Structures are given as C-alpha cells and as structure tokens.
Amino acid sequence: MPDNVPPTLDVLCERALRLPCSPAMLPRLAAALQSDEASAAQIEKLITLDASLAAATLRLANSAYFGRGTVETVEAAVFRLGAKEIYRLAALVLVSRWGDGAPAAGREAGDFSRHALCTAVAAEVLAEATERCAPQLAYTAGLVTDLGKLAMAHGCADFLPAVRAYRERMQTTWEQAERAVLGYHHGEVNQKLLAAWNFPPLLVQTAEFLTHPHEAPVEAAPVLAHVHAAKYLASSLGPGAAEDNFLAGVHGAFLQEWGFTPEILEAAMPVVLERVSARLGDRLTTGPLAL
C-alpha cells in the first residue's frame, strides 16, 4: 500500500487487534464481578492473568484511602475493595495501558486516560442522578468511547495533520474531517474493536450510533444519551482534553430530549471533578498515570 494512502478500516482494526495490552479482559472481569457465583478466589485468578492489573489492585488496597493493615494477596484485596472499586480500577488500568505510546496529536503522556476517566465518571454521575441507565454500564461506555482514536493514533498518525487541515479549511467537526480524509471516523473503528473484543452489544451500539444518536435502536438510547452528555462534560472540565474533543459534534436536541439541560450539566460538573480528583490527585492535569 502506498505511504500516502491511509489504511482501510479493516486493515486499521486488524493492526489494532494485534497490539498488546488490549482491554479484551474487561468484559470477562465485568461478568465475573456481577455473578453471584463467582468467588473472590475466582476473581483473583482472573486478575492475576494480568501482572500490572494485579499490582495495581494490591497498591490500591494498601493505599491510605483503603488501608486498614497490609493485604498481601489479590484475593484479600478483592475482599477489601469490593466489586465496584475493583471494576473501576481494572477498567481504567486496561484502557489506559492500551494507550501508552500512542502518538495522539496534542496530547501528553496520560492525557488520553485522564479524559477517558473524566468521561466515564461523568457518565456514572449522570446515570446515578437520572436512574435511567445502569451506572456501571454508563461508566464503561464512557471509558471506552474514544478507543477508536487510540487505534488511529497507532495506525494513522501520519494522516492526522491532513485531518486537522481539512477540518480547519472546511470548518467541519472532527468526525467529518476523519471521514473525508480516511474514509471512516473513530466511532466506526471503535465499533469494530468493541465487537471483536466481545464487549456487550449495547456498548457496540453506543459506538456505532454516537455520531447519529437519533438513528439508534430504542434500547441503546439511554446509554447513548448519558455518554453523549458525559463527553460534553469531560471536555468542558478540561483534564486530558485535546483539540478533537473540543471539535466533536454536539447533538443538543438529543440531549434536551433526555433532560440534559445546560443547568443540569453545570450542576454535575463539581461532582465529577471531585471524584476524578480523588482518584488522580496530583496527576489530574499532567504526567503519566502510574495506576
């Protein structure tokens, strides 16, 4: 393939699926944590398949926030942290590590993960407030919503300047510029990757319809609405956000239909910022995330 021709959607996804440290374990861990039959020992076996995830689990369990004496095994850490906190940690570890080394334009080390966490927490906070979407589902959807951008950063980095130039010249959204230059946009990449990693169908549909939510199936609308609102909140808050986040299309009518008025979104901002700050501390705005 000539160097001046971008990879096709299928070729890009094939390359991305061969990258190490993918988030493919996340659906398996989510299922185990939600199962009434899974024991702490079984969850430990799953976590210890990934050495860095096991280490992060022990670090968190022994942190000042959770510490009540030292725990030395992942199984003990699972008991201490509980399923919800284990899931939040694992999801962020798996997604952020996949982004290490991606030459994403306009981002420093850790920025992608910072923005992904802001989006995930925003979706969770909104879901808790509305009670119209399961908070863990909203959190996951927010966390993985931009994985297609990482795949592009790995496989299409040489073409990102052309995407930027097209957007500036034609005054389009970032997604429209991606499609014009590459023939596809990051949402389509994300859809194929999530399907290949066996993520739940609702998350695959969220990726598929994120840029045109009014065409989504009825069952996908709740999570779509919460993620769309969360993306707006995360970009407004700022940590980790880059030019592509500020240039995304905003479907205001769709958000209004779901009751996400400017007043409600503004009220959610301090709650989201408090939760993200509690997780990241002094890494909120800069530096790699050593989870």
Secondary structure as GFF3:
##gff-version 3
##sequence-region A 1 291
A	DSSP	alpha_helix	9	17	.	.	.	ID=ss1
A	DSSP	alpha_helix	25	34	.	.	.	ID=ss2
A	DSSP	alpha_helix	40	47	.	.	.	ID=ss3
A	DSSP	alpha_helix	51	61	.	.	.	ID=ss4
A	DSSP	alpha_helix	74	98	.	.	.	ID=ss5
A	DSSP	alpha_helix	111	130	.	.	.	ID=ss6
A	DSSP	alpha_helix	135	144	.	.	.	ID=ss7
A	DSSP	alpha_helix	147	155	.	.	.	ID=ss8
A	DSSP	three_ten_helix	157	159	.	.	.	ID=ss9
A	DSSP	alpha_helix	160	170	.	.	.	ID=ss10
A	DSSP	alpha_helix	174	182	.	.	.	ID=ss11
A	DSSP	alpha_helix	186	196	.	.	.	ID=ss12
A	DSSP	alpha_helix	201	209	.	.	.	ID=ss13
A	DSSP	three_ten_helix	213	215	.	.	.	ID=ss14
A	DSSP	three_ten_helix	218	220	.	.	.	ID=ss15
A	DSSP	alpha_helix	221	237	.	.	.	ID=ss16
A	DSSP	alpha_helix	243	246	.	.	.	ID=ss17
A	DSSP	alpha_helix	252	257	.	.	.	ID=ss18
A	DSSP	alpha_helix	262	280	.	.	.	ID=ss19
A	DSSP	three_ten_helix	281	283	.	.	.	ID=ss20
###
